[in-house]
Amino acid sequence: MPTNKKIRKLSPNQVTELRQAFDLFDADASGAISSKEFKQALWALGIRASEQEIQQMFKAIDADENGEIEFEEFVEIVADSYFRKFTRAEILEAFRRFDHDHDGFISANELQNILSRLGRNLSSDEIRRMIAKVDRDDNGKISIDGIT
């Protein structure tokens, strides 16, 4: 059962969303994010930092200093920013990071590449279903209009 105050303030749907985000970082499904997984996740998200900066970030999140980030620690750090409203400029910047060929769309291959860098190897059908949730013009791609 959720133990920290921040988790108790979230709706069940918000906890589920954060769990799904956490699981993307937890590539080996161990229930905790290792330093290596944290580094891979930052890289997959296009965040370039020195080894020292990565270790500092990791230590700041690892409140109990056990060398892993558990779900409760993740929620404590991420929840406020995860559920805040993003500006259009922030959404466009994130979209540009994922749109590797700069064609204005995130294709199934681009999404699959991003997720595989996060340690999630999904089938083509799973990728298509994810895209279909936001694909407003049925072209099999995510457009910026589909997410803003």
The 8 nearest C-alpha neighbors of each residue, nearest first, counted from 0:
[[1, 2, 7, 3, 6, 71, 14, 70],
 [2, 0, 6, 3, 7, 71, 4, 5],
 [1, 3, 0, 4, 6, 7, 71, 5],
 [2, 4, 5, 6, 1, 7, 71, 75],
 [5, 3, 7, 6, 8, 2, 1, 75],
 [4, 6, 8, 7, 3, 75, 9, 74],
 [7, 5, 9, 8, 4, 3, 1, 74],
 [6, 8, 4, 5, 9, 1, 3, 2],
 [9, 7, 5, 6, 4, 10, 3, 11],
 [10, 8, 6, 7, 13, 14, 11, 5],
 [9, 11, 13, 12, 14, 8, 7, 6],
 [10, 12, 14, 13, 15, 9, 16, 7],
 [13, 11, 15, 10, 14, 16, 9, 17],
 [12, 14, 16, 10, 15, 11, 9, 17],
 [13, 15, 11, 17, 12, 16, 18, 9],
 [14, 16, 18, 12, 13, 17, 11, 19],
 [17, 15, 13, 19, 18, 14, 12, 20],
 [16, 18, 20, 14, 19, 15, 21, 13],
 [19, 17, 21, 15, 16, 20, 22, 14],
 [18, 20, 22, 16, 17, 21, 15, 23],
 [21, 19, 17, 23, 22, 18, 16, 24],
 [22, 20, 18, 24, 23, 19, 17, 25],
 [21, 23, 25, 19, 24, 20, 18, 26],
 [24, 22, 20, 21, 25, 117, 26, 19],
 [23, 25, 21, 22, 26, 40, 36, 117],
 [26, 24, 22, 32, 28, 23, 27, 31],
 [25, 27, 118, 28, 24, 23, 36, 119],
 [26, 28, 29, 25, 118, 30, 36, 32],
 [29, 27, 25, 26, 30, 22, 31, 32],
 [30, 28, 27, 31, 25, 32, 26, 33],
 [31, 29, 28, 25, 69, 32, 70, 22],
 [32, 30, 69, 68, 29, 67, 25, 33],
 [31, 33, 68, 25, 67, 36, 37, 24],
 [34, 32, 67, 36, 35, 37, 31, 68],
 [33, 35, 37, 36, 38, 32, 57, 67],
 [34, 36, 38, 33, 37, 39, 32, 40],
 [37, 35, 39, 33, 38, 34, 32, 40],
 [38, 36, 34, 40, 35, 39, 33, 41],
 [37, 39, 35, 41, 36, 40, 34, 42],
 [40, 38, 36, 42, 37, 41, 43, 35],
 [41, 39, 43, 37, 42, 38, 117, 24],
 [42, 40, 46, 44, 38, 43, 39, 37],
 [41, 43, 39, 45, 44, 40, 46, 38],
 [44, 42, 40, 116, 45, 41, 117, 39],
 [45, 43, 41, 42, 46, 40, 113, 96],
 [44, 46, 42, 43, 47, 41, 96, 40],
 [47, 45, 41, 42, 44, 48, 43, 40],
 [48, 46, 45, 42, 49, 41, 44, 53],
 [49, 47, 52, 53, 46, 50, 51, 41],
 [48, 50, 52, 51, 53, 47, 54, 55],
 [49, 51, 53, 52, 54, 48, 38, 55],
 [50, 52, 54, 49, 53, 55, 48, 56],
 [53, 51, 55, 49, 54, 50, 48, 56],
 [54, 52, 50, 56, 55, 51, 57, 48],
 [53, 55, 57, 51, 52, 56, 58, 50],
 [54, 56, 52, 58, 53, 57, 59, 51],
 [57, 55, 59, 53, 54, 58, 52, 60],
 [56, 58, 54, 60, 59, 55, 53, 61],
 [59, 57, 61, 55, 60, 56, 54, 64],
 [58, 60, 56, 57, 61, 55, 62, 54],
 [59, 61, 57, 58, 62, 72, 56, 76],
 [62, 60, 58, 68, 64, 63, 59, 57],
 [63, 61, 64, 60, 59, 72, 58, 68],
 [62, 64, 65, 61, 66, 72, 68, 67],
 [65, 63, 61, 62, 66, 58, 67, 68],
 [64, 66, 67, 63, 61, 68, 62, 58],
 [67, 65, 64, 61, 33, 68, 34, 58],
 [68, 66, 33, 32, 65, 31, 69, 61],
 [67, 69, 32, 61, 31, 72, 73, 33],
 [68, 70, 31, 72, 71, 73, 67, 32],
 [69, 71, 73, 72, 74, 68, 31, 21],
 [72, 70, 74, 73, 69, 75, 3, 6],
 [73, 71, 75, 69, 74, 70, 68, 60],
 [72, 74, 70, 71, 76, 75, 77, 69],
 [75, 73, 78, 71, 77, 76, 72, 70],
 [74, 76, 72, 73, 77, 78, 71, 5],
 [75, 77, 73, 74, 78, 72, 60, 79],
 [76, 78, 74, 80, 81, 79, 73, 75],
 [79, 77, 81, 74, 80, 75, 82, 76],
 [80, 78, 81, 82, 77, 83, 76, 75],
 [79, 81, 83, 82, 78, 77, 76, 84],
 [82, 80, 78, 79, 83, 77, 17, 84],
 [81, 83, 80, 79, 78, 84, 13, 77],
 [84, 82, 80, 81, 85, 79, 78, 86],
 [83, 85, 82, 86, 80, 81, 87, 89],
 [86, 84, 89, 83, 87, 90, 88, 82],
 [85, 87, 89, 88, 90, 84, 91, 147],
 [86, 88, 90, 89, 91, 85, 147, 92],
 [89, 87, 91, 86, 90, 92, 85, 93],
 [90, 88, 92, 86, 91, 87, 85, 93],
 [89, 91, 87, 93, 92, 88, 94, 86],
 [92, 90, 94, 88, 89, 93, 87, 95],
 [93, 91, 89, 95, 94, 90, 88, 96],
 [92, 94, 96, 90, 95, 91, 89, 97],
 [93, 95, 91, 97, 92, 96, 98, 90],
 [96, 94, 98, 92, 93, 97, 91, 101],
 [97, 95, 93, 94, 98, 92, 99, 45],
 [96, 98, 94, 95, 99, 105, 93, 109],
 [99, 97, 95, 105, 101, 96, 100, 94],
 [100, 98, 101, 97, 96, 109, 95, 105],
 [99, 101, 102, 98, 103, 104, 109, 105],
 [102, 100, 98, 99, 103, 95, 104, 105],
 [101, 103, 104, 100, 98, 99, 105, 106],
 [104, 102, 101, 142, 98, 105, 143, 95],
 [105, 103, 142, 141, 102, 140, 106, 98],
 [104, 106, 141, 98, 140, 109, 110, 142],
 [107, 105, 140, 109, 108, 104, 110, 141],
 [106, 108, 110, 109, 111, 126, 140, 127],
 [109, 107, 111, 106, 110, 112, 105, 113],
 [108, 110, 112, 106, 111, 107, 105, 113],
 [111, 109, 113, 107, 112, 108, 114, 106],
 [110, 112, 108, 114, 109, 113, 115, 107],
 [113, 111, 109, 115, 110, 114, 108, 116],
 [114, 112, 110, 116, 111, 115, 109, 43],
 [115, 113, 117, 119, 111, 116, 112, 110],
 [114, 116, 119, 118, 120, 112, 117, 113],
 [117, 115, 113, 43, 118, 114, 112, 39],
 [116, 118, 114, 115, 40, 119, 43, 23],
 [117, 119, 26, 115, 116, 120, 114, 23],
 [120, 118, 115, 114, 117, 121, 23, 26],
 [121, 119, 115, 118, 114, 122, 111, 117],
 [122, 120, 125, 119, 126, 123, 111, 115],
 [121, 123, 125, 124, 126, 120, 111, 127],
 [122, 124, 126, 125, 127, 121, 107, 111],
 [123, 125, 127, 122, 126, 128, 121, 129],
 [126, 124, 128, 122, 127, 123, 121, 129],
 [125, 127, 123, 129, 124, 128, 107, 130],
 [126, 128, 124, 130, 129, 125, 131, 123],
 [129, 127, 131, 125, 126, 130, 124, 132],
 [130, 128, 126, 127, 131, 132, 125, 133],
 [129, 131, 127, 132, 128, 133, 134, 141],
 [130, 132, 134, 128, 133, 129, 127, 139],
 [131, 133, 130, 129, 134, 128, 135, 127],
 [134, 132, 145, 131, 130, 135, 141, 146],
 [135, 133, 131, 141, 137, 136, 130, 145],
 [134, 136, 137, 145, 133, 131, 144, 138],
 [135, 137, 138, 134, 139, 145, 140, 142],
 [138, 136, 134, 139, 135, 131, 140, 133],
 [137, 139, 140, 136, 134, 135, 141, 131],
 [140, 138, 137, 134, 130, 131, 141, 127],
 [141, 139, 106, 138, 105, 104, 134, 142],
 [140, 142, 105, 104, 134, 130, 145, 106],
 [143, 141, 104, 145, 144, 140, 103, 105],
 [142, 144, 145, 146, 147, 141, 104, 94],
 [145, 143, 142, 147, 146, 135, 141, 134],
 [146, 144, 142, 143, 133, 135, 134, 147],
 [145, 147, 144, 143, 133, 142, 141, 90],
 [146, 144, 145, 143, 87, 90, 91, 142]]
